[in-house]
Structures are given as C-alpha cells and as structure tokens.
Amino acid sequence: MQSSILNKEYKIKGSRNRIMTADLSYTASREEVPIVIFAHGFQGFKDWGPWPLAAEIFASKGFPFLKFNFSHNGTTPAHLTEFVDLDAFGQNNFMLEYDDLGFIIDFVHHKVNTFDFAWNQEIHLIGHSRGAGICLLRAAQDERITKLATWAGVSDLERYLELKEYQAWKKDGVHTILNKRTNQEMPIYFQFVEAYAENAITLNMGTNLEKIECPLLIVHGEDDTVVPIDNAHTIYNEVQHALIAEIENGDHTFGMKHPMTERKITKAFAEVISETLAFFSL
C-alpha cells in the first residue's frame, strides 16, 4: 500500500531579511532518505505549472521534495503565484539567489530533528533554467550538496547582462522586460549588473564549473530555444564526470505550461522526471 503524500509549509528568512515561502512534500518513513531541494528559474516561482506535481512524484518515490520561492522573485507570502512586488523583482540579483539557496540548505540542517522522516544527511539539488545556474555555482562551493540535476540549465550567467540597451540601462538605472504570460512590465534595476561585478569570483560559471565534485546530471530539451542545448554541452564539457540526458521534442519547460489545466504531464517531462529519479537512485 502506497503511503499518502504529506505536506508542510514554511516561512524562511532569506536575503535582506525578506521571507521565502517553501513547502515540503514527503511520505512518513523510518528509512533514511535524502532531501531534494528545487530551485525555480527566472520569472518563475515554486508553484509554477508542473512543479507541485513533480514534488508529489518525487515524494511518492521516497525523495522528500522541498521547493521554495527566491526572496526577491516578485511574489509574496500572501500571493505565491503572482508578481505583486515588482520593486523586489527589480532589486533581485544572482548573489541574492546564491545566498537564498544557502539559507535553504541551512534551514534543512537546522530543522532535521523536526521532520517526520529519517534524513540521511544528503541533499540533492534540482534547478531549472537560471535556478540551475545558481545550483551549479552553489555546488561548486558548498560541500553539503551530494547530487545535482539541472533542467534546461544555463551555462553562463553573463547572458543576462548582455543587452543592446546596456547604456540606456546604466543611464536610467532600470531596464524593463515584458512578461508575456502576465503582460507585466518587469523592472530590473542596474544594481543587477553592479552586484555581478562585485561578486564575479563567486558568480563566474566559467571558472567555477570545474570545481564541481558532486555527481551531476544535465537534462536538456533538444528543442529549447530559450536556453539552447549548447548550454548543456558547455556544462558537460566543463564537468568531466557529468552525465547528460537530451530530451527529444523537449522545449524549455518540456511542453509544460502555467497554469496547468489538468494533472497530466507530457512525454518529455515524464522523461525528465524518470532520468532524474534514476540518477538520484544510483
């Protein structure tokens, strides 16, 4: 008889003391298991599209699944799936997300005695898109991470700095992008560039990828036009022990959308989950 999926919600202090919302899906078990932490991507959030369903699937297979909202992703504890705090979104940068992920890992270690399952002290990360980039950087410098799977991950964060409108961005102090789903004009303040320059040693993926020692699985859709599959090949070439799974007919979100109209996943996303579960089970 399969155990029912349980869920706990948390509020965790993140960068600049902003509250991060998180939830943990799991089954009660005495067998020691690792915890999976999921990091969403740019203009994303923890409950986007299929992520809650993915959490249930991993939990049902014996992998407690913790997903969270980055502190400055534009959502709030009262509005988990809406970008209601555009100023926070504009103040976001890579270093804040890097630190946020560290706070989440700290939280897991501090809360271990309160979990309704036995934790084996292993932390497996999954990151999607830009979230994968943050996970890669964290894995290069944080020995607490035992495995990492990237889904449609970026190989270079500087791609977000290379805008034709750079001079106007610097002069005006803000650059806006259109969220095609919500039709919102999303601000990105120039501090985004300045924060990268101030923390380049930590955030430069070109010099940090080779430092990754934990097992790594790179999952990428062959038809991804947002983060082309060349990014996966770059990561694979830099991390000598990495495994790679190229998903046929997979786009940037593997055919999944937000909101989901039914509890059904695409063949491409099913393959993503299958490959990741097999990797975590090694």
N, C-alpha and C positions, 0 to 999 in steps of 0.2 A: 504494500500500500504506500503510495507516494505521499510524503509529508506536505502539508499545506505551506504556502509561501507566507511568511510573516514580514512585517514592515515596521521600521522605526524611523521617525523623523528627528532631525537635529538642527540646531542653530549654532553655528561655529564662528568665532571671531576670526576675520580674515584681515587682509591688508588695510591699513589706515583705520583699523577697528570697525570696518564695515562687516555686517553679518552675512555669512554664507549659509544658505539653506542646503541641507543634504538629506538623503534618505537611504536607508539600508534595507535591502531585500535579502531574506535568508530563510533557511529551514532550521529548526531546532535539532542539534546533533551533538553527540558526545565525541564523535570522531573529529580529530584535529584537521582543520582545513585552512587554506589561505583566504585572504580577503582581496577582492578585486575592487580597485578604485577607477572610476570612469571620469575622464575629463572631456568636456564638450568643446566645440570649436567656436570660431569667430561668428558673431551674431547667432549664437546658439544658446541653449540652456539645458539643464539636466532632464527636463521632461519633454524635450523636442521629439516629435514623431515617434519612432520605434524604441527610443532609449528605455522607457519604462518596461516595455515588453521584453527587451533584451535582458534587463535586470531580473525579471521573473524567470527567464530561461536559464540564465547562469545560476541563479539561486537554486532552481529545481535540480540542477546537475551537481550540486554540492559546492558551489562557489558563491559565498555571500558577496553581494554586489552593492557598493557604495557609490552613488552618483551625487554630484554637487554642482551648485552654481558658483562660478567665479565671482568674487566680491564686487567687481565693477563691470559685470556683463550687462547691466541696464535693467535687470529685474529687481524685485524687492521681495522680502518675505511675504508680503500681502498680495503680490502679483507675480507668481512664479513663472508665468509663460508670456508675459507682456513686457515690452521695453518702456517702462513708465519713468525711469530715471535716466534720461539721456545725458545729463551732466556727468553722472558716474560713468556711463559708457564712454564719454569723451575723455574722461580722466584715466581710463584704463591704459595699461601698457604691459609689455611682456614680463617685466620684472615683478609687477604686482601678481600676475598669474603664476609665475615661478614660485613666489613666496606663498601664495594661496595654496598651491599643491603641497608645499612643505607643511603648512598649518594643518591640512587634512591628514597627512601622514602622522604628524604629531598627535592629532586627535585620536586616531586609531590606536596608537600605542598607549595613550592615557586612558582610553575607555575599555581596554581589553578585558578587564575584570567584570564589566557590566554586560557583555554580550551573552546572548542565550545560546551560544555555541562555543565549541573549543577552537581557539585560533592557534595555528602552528607557527606564528610569528612571521609568516611570509606575506609579502604584499605584491600583488600582480597589478600592473597598470594597463589600462586601455585608454588611448587618446584618439580623438577624431579630429582630423584636419589640423588647425592651428593648435588645438589641445594636444595632439600627438607631438607636435614640435616641443611644447612645454614639457611633456613627459620624457622625451628624449634627452632634453637638457638636464632634467632632474635626475634621470637615471645615470647620466654621466658623472654626477657629483654626489649622489645620495646612495650609500651602501644598503639602505633599508629596503630598496626595491629589488625584488628577486626575479621578476619576469616582466616583460613589456611587450604589448601588442599595439601596433599603430594601425589605424584605419584611415586610409586616404590622407596620410600624414605629409606635412610639408618638410622639405629638407633644408630650408633656408628661411629664416625669419625676415631677412632683409628685403624679401619680395614685397613686404607690406610697407616698406619705406620708399620704394621706387615709383614715385608718382610724377606724371608730367606736370602736375600742378604744384610741384615742390616749392618753388619760390613764392607762389601765392599763399601756400600753406604756412610758410615761415613768416611771411609778412602779416597775414591776417590772424595767425595764431590758431586757426581751425580749418579743417577740411571736412566736407560732408560727403557721405555716400548714401545712396538710396537703398533702403531695404525693400526689395521687390515684393516680398510677401506681405509686409505691413504697410508699404508705401510711406514709411517714415524717413525723414532726412536725419541720418545718424551722424553726430559730430565726432570728430577725432581731433583733439587738441594737439598742438605742436609738441607738447611735453612728451608725446609718444616717441618722437624722434630723439629728443634730448635724453630721455630715460634709457633708450637703447645705447646711445653713445656713452653714457655714464657707466653702463654695466656690460660693455661689449665683451669683456673676458668671459663673463658668465653666460651671455646670450648668443655668442657666435657659434653657430652649429658646425661650421666648417672645422673648427679647432676642437670641438667637444665630442663629436660623434665617435671619434676613435678611442675615447676614454670609456665608452660603454662596455661593461664587462658582463652584465646580466644577460641571460638568454633573450633574444629579440625576434619577434615575428612581425614582418611587414606585410600588411594586407592592403591591396590597392586595386581599384577597378580599372580595367583596360580602357574604358570609355570616359574616364574622368577628365572633364575639360576645365574644372575649377582649379584643381591641383593635379596637373598631368602626371602620368605614371612615371615619367622621367625622375620625379622626386623620389619614388620608391627605389629606383635603380641607383640613384645617388647614395641614399642611405645604405642600401645593400652593399655597395662597393666600399663604403667607409667602415662598416662594421663587419669585420671578416667572418664572425661566427653567426651572423644573422640568417634567418630563414625568410623566404618570400613566397607569398601566395597571390597570384594575379587572378582577379575575378572577371570571368567572361561576362560581357554585357553589363558590367558594373560601372555606374557613374559615381559622382562624388558622394552621394548618400545611398548608393547601391539600390536605387529605384524606390527608396522610401521617402515619404513626404510628411509635412506637418500642416494641419493636423491629420492624424490617421482616421480614416472613416470606418475602418473595420480592423479587427485584431487578426491581421494576416500579413505575413512578410513575403517579400519577393524571393525568387530563387537565388538571386545574387546575395541578398542579405543573409539568407539561410546558410549560404556557403561561407560567408564571413564568420558567422557565429560558430559553425562547425569547425572551421580551421582554427579559430581561437580556442575553443574548448579542447580540441585535440592537443594543441600546443601547451595549454595550461595543465593538461593531464600527464604530460611527459615526466 
